[in-house]
Amino acid sequence: MSAWEAAGLVGVLTTLAAYALVQLHRLNAVGATALWMNFLGSSLILVSLSQHFNLSAAAIEAAWAAISLFGLVRVLLRRR
């Protein structure tokens, strides 16, 4: 397994863990931890896609990362 594939798998596991924890009411879906997990997971998947590009996968992961980043900015601004 290459480092690129490993990064993608860690990204998938991170994103799925965030989703599972939200569904189990262990994380707030709009809280910083879940948003960071989603941003990190999507970013790692995008890194892996740089080696074996797939436009539809890249589009969904880029959107997921952007939405998560938007949510993180909102969380940070509310804390001020």
C-alpha positions, -999 to 999 in steps of 0.1 A, spaced: 0 0 0 14 34 -9 14 64 13 -12 80 -10 -36 50 -5 -29 51 33 -38 88 34 -70 81 16 -80 52 39 -72 73 70 -94 100 54 -123 76 49 -120 62 84 -119 97 99 -150 108 79 -169 77 87 -160 79 124 -173 115 125 -205 104 109 -210 75 132 -202 96 163 -228 122 153 -254 94 147 -246 80 181 -250 114 197 -214 115 208 -205 145 187 -224 177 178 -227 177 140 -220 215 139 -194 214 167 -157 220 160 -146 184 165 -170 169 140 -162 197 115 -124 192 119 -128 154 114 -148 160 83 -124 186 69 -94 164 77 -110 133 63 -120 150 30 -86 166 27 -68 133 31 -91 117 5 -83 146 -19 -46 140 -13 -50 103 -23 -70 114 -54 -40 134 -66 -24 100 -76 -55 83 -90 -78 111 -100 -116 107 -102 -135 139 -110 -167 129 -92 -149 118 -61 -128 149 -61 -158 171 -65 -177 156 -35 -146 157 -13 -138 193 -22 -173 203 -15 -173 184 18 -140 200 28 -152 235 18 -185 231 37 -166 218 68 -142 247 66 -171 272 63 -186 256 95 -153 259 113 -150 295 105 -185 301 118 -176 283 150 -145 303 155 -163 336 148 -190 328 173 -164 322 200 -151 358 197 
